[in-house]
Amino acid sequence: MGAYAGVDLGATHIRAVIGDETGSILSSHKTETPRGPAGIAVTEAVLDAIRQACDAADIAPTDVVAAGIGSFGPMDLAEGVVENPANLPDTIDRIPLTGPVENLIGSERVSLHNDANAGVIGERFYSDRSPDDMVYLTISSGVGAGVAVDGNILSGWDGNAGEVGHLTIDPHGFMTCGCGHDGHWEAYCSGENIPRYATQLHREDPVETALPIETEEFSAADIFEYAGEDEFASHVLDQICHWNAIGVANIVHAYAPLVVYVGGAVALNNPEQVLNPIRDRLDDMVMSNIPDIQLTQFGDDVVVRGALASALTGGTGDPSQRV
């Protein structure tokens, strides 16, 4: 029986799994992502996570036939590395991935994807409904998407296609994105930026609110908790939903998906407050087919499942193309 490996490299945790040729997960290992001193420390942690998952499955790393990796970006696919990740300390400028994993398992069958692309691969392989045209959208600490068109996963020449969080949704540029540009989707609707957006709105119009805006603990969760009871929180959430709907409408017009699966902590923790307004507003924004908007069934596992599915299918996620 062949064994396959999948890795989810996130800013806070690394998870590695071992699966069989059906895509069933046999073992798993999770560890914290090192904060330095350099990128090679992250590489070593990834390799160790694979070793630990192999040990738990009672196999050697060289028994792994192929591996897939879903990672934060930006990345250089040709080199098989992550370059200058924004969500790790500045001392980490380069994280080698593909080559070291190839050396560990003794196989050149290692696929590297950004995490959103791994997500759409996972949805394509494991979901009951997985048409050739679909999107996996993550709304979490950032906003991103994995896109399949005509059965092809869109990676781009450097692996950074699908950076929909940097679509300009507000031409007035009220908020500045972490990338330095104004008006990007992520600047308004990501978990990191929702409280910043609320704070900026409150500075423009300092109305009375129960939100703990002036505290360090103020977070996106507070917006969702107080919405419906606090007028200002309800206004902020309505604005966030408006920007989300514009972003999804742009995705629909660009890629014509039949299904959009949504994941990420913001959506997973607040599914009705995030998804229902998108569904309600698309008819007024989209001139073509309105896709089915669904919460991912796989929670936080969708990326690591996608990495495993990539190993099984040569990076396609198509169950008929198991290799």
N, C-alpha and C positions, 0 to 999 in steps of 0.2 A: 504494500500500500504506500502510495506516495504521500509525502508530507509537504505542506506549504506554509509559508510564514507571512504574516501581515503586521505592519508597524504603524502606529499612530504617534507621530512626533508633534506634541503640542508645547505651548509656551510654559505650562506648569507641570505636565506629566507626559511620560512616554509609556505606551502600552504595546506589547508584542503578543501575538497569538500564533498558535500552530493549529492548522486545520487539515482535514483530509480532502480527497478529491471531490467530495460532494459539497464542500464549503462549510461543513460542520466544524465548530471550534472544539478542539481537543484539550487545549491548555492555554493559559494566559499569564502574563506577568506585567505588573504596573510599577513604575518607579517615578521619582521626581525628576524633572528636567534640570540638569545642572545650570547654574547661572554663570559659569566660567570655570577657570580663568580664561579659556579660549575655546574655540569651536570644537577642537578635538576631544574635549571633555564630553560634549554632547554626543559626538560620534561614538565614543567608548561606552556611554550609557545606553545608546541604541543597541550596540553589539551585545552588551551584557544582558539587556532585556530579552534579546532573541535567545541567548544561551540559557537564561533562566526558564523561558517558555519551553525550550527544547528539553531541558532537564525534567520539567513537570510532565511532559509528554513521553518521557523515557526514550528519547531519540538523541542522536548526535546532530549538531548543526549541519554536518555534511550529508545528513539524510534528507535535508530540505531540498526539494526539487526546484522551487522558485520562490521569490519573495516580492512583496509589494510594500511600498512606503507611501503613506500620506503625511504631508508635512506642511507647516506654515511656510510662507515664502518671505521674500522673493527667492526664486531659484534659477539656476542655470542647468537646464536638462542635459545639455551637451557634456558638461563637466560632472553632472550628478551631484551637485552641491546646493546648499542654501547659502545665499549671499546677503550679508548685512541685515539680518532679521531685525525688524523694528521692535519686536516684543521681547528681546533679550538684551542684556547689557552691551554697550558699545564695544567692549573688548572682544566680543564674539562677532567676527566679521565673515567667517567662512566655516561651514559645517559639511565636511565630506560625508556622503552617504552611500551612493551606489557602489563605488569601488570597494570600500571596506566591507560592505555586506556581501558583495560577490566573493571576496576573499574568504569570509567566514564560512559561507555555505558551499564554496567550491563550485559555483555556477554563475554564468553571466546572465541568467534569467532573473534580473532584478529590475522592477519598474518603479519609477519615482513620479509622484504626482503632488500637486498642491492639495491641501486637505479637502477643499470643496470638490475637486475632480474625483478624489477618492470617494467622496460621498455619493456622487452620481453613479459611479461604478458600482458601489454597494447597493444602491437602490435598484439599479438595472439588473443586478444578479439575484438579489434576494426578494424584491417586492413582488406581490401578486400581480400588480399592474406595472409593466415596464416597457412602454412603447419605445420605438427607436428615437423619438423626439421627446426629450424630457429634461428637466432641470432639477438639481438639488440646490436649494438656497439655504445658506446658514446665516442666521441673525444672532450673533453672539458678541464676544468682545470686539469683533469686526463684522463686516458684511461681505459675503463672497458667494460665488455660484460655480457649480460644475454643470456643464452643458453637454448634452448629447443631441446631435443633429444627424438625421439619416443613419443612425446607428453608430456614428463616429463621435468619440469623446474629443472635445475641442480643448487642446492643450496650449496651442500657440507655439511659435518657434522656440521660445525660451521657457515654456511651462507656466506662463503667467496669464493665459487667457482666462476670462471669467471673473476678472476683478471688478465685479459690478458695484461693489461698495464705493468705487471711485467714479461712478456715473454722476454727472452733475444733475441733481434734481431740483436745486434752487438757484436760478440764475442770478438772484440778488446776493447770493453768497453770505448769508447771515452768519453761518458757522464755518470755521476753518477746520479742515480735516487734518488728521495727524500727519498726512503726507505733505502738508503745507499749502494745499490748494483749497479754494473756497467752494461751498455749495455741494460737496459730495454727500451721497446717501449715508455713508458710514458716519459722517460728522453729526448726524441728527438721530440715527436710529440704532446704533450699536450699543451694547451694554455699557461700554466705557464712556460713551458720549451722551447718552440720554440725560444723566444728571447735569452735565455741562450745558446742554441745550436748555433744560429747564431753568437753570440758574441764569443763563443769559436772557431768556424770556422774562424772568422775574425782574431783572435789572432794568429792562425796557419798560416794564409796567409792574411796579412793586405792590401788587394787590395782597390782601390778607390771605394766608394759606396755612394749612396745618402741616405742610411738607417741611421736613427738617433741613431746609435749604442751607442754612448757615453752619451746619455741622459737617465734620469730616466724614461721618458715616453715611451721609446722604447718597443714595444709590438708585439705580433704575428700578429696583424692587419697590421702593417707596412710591414711585409714580403709579405702578400697577396696583398697589395696595390701596392708595387713597383715591384713585379715579372712581368716579361714581358717588363719592361722598364729599370730596373737596372740589370746588369749582375750578380752581387753578390747575390741580392735578388732572382733572377731566379735560381741560383745554390742552394741556401738554400732550396727553395721550392721543387726543383727536388729531393734533398736528403730526405726531409720530405716525399714526395710521395713514394720514394723508400722504406723507413722504414715502412710506412703505408701498402704498398702492401705486404711486407714480413709478417707483423703482421696478415693481413687478410688471407694470404695464410696459415699461421700456424693454424688459426681458422678453415679454410676449411678442412685441413688435420685432425685436431683433432675431429671435430664435424659433418662434412658433411652436412652443412645447405643447404637448397634449396633457402633461401632468407636471405640476411643480410641487415637489416634496420640500417641506420646510423643516429645518432643524436649527441647532444652536441653542444656547442656554436661554436667551430672551424668549424665543418661540416655545421651547419645551416647557418652560416654567409658567408661561402665560398664553396657552394655545388659543383660547377663545378670544382674548383681548387683542391678539396679534393677527390671527388668521381670518376671523369673521369680518373685520372691517375691510381687509383686502378683497375678500370675495364680494362684499357688498358694493364696492366702489369700482371694480374693474369694468362693469358694463358701461359706465360713463366715460371710460378712458381708452378702451380698446376697440379698434375698428375691425379686428379679425376674430378668429376663434378664441373664446375665453377658456383657458385650461382649467382642469380640476386642480384645486389647491388643497393639498393634504399635509398634515403633520407627519414627519417620518415615523415609521413604526419602530425604529431601531435606536432611538434616543442617542446617548453619547457613543454608542457602539458603531454608528454608521460609517465613520471614517476608517476604523480598524477593520471592519467587515469589508469595506471597499478595497482596502489594501490587500486583504486576503483574496478577494474576488479578482483583483488585478493579477495576482500571482497565478491564479487558476486559469485565467482567460487571456493571458498575454496583453493585459492592459485595457481590454475592451468592456468587460463586465457582461458580455453576451454569454449566457449559459450554454449556448450551442457551440461556443468556441473554446471549450475547456481544452487545455493543452497538457 
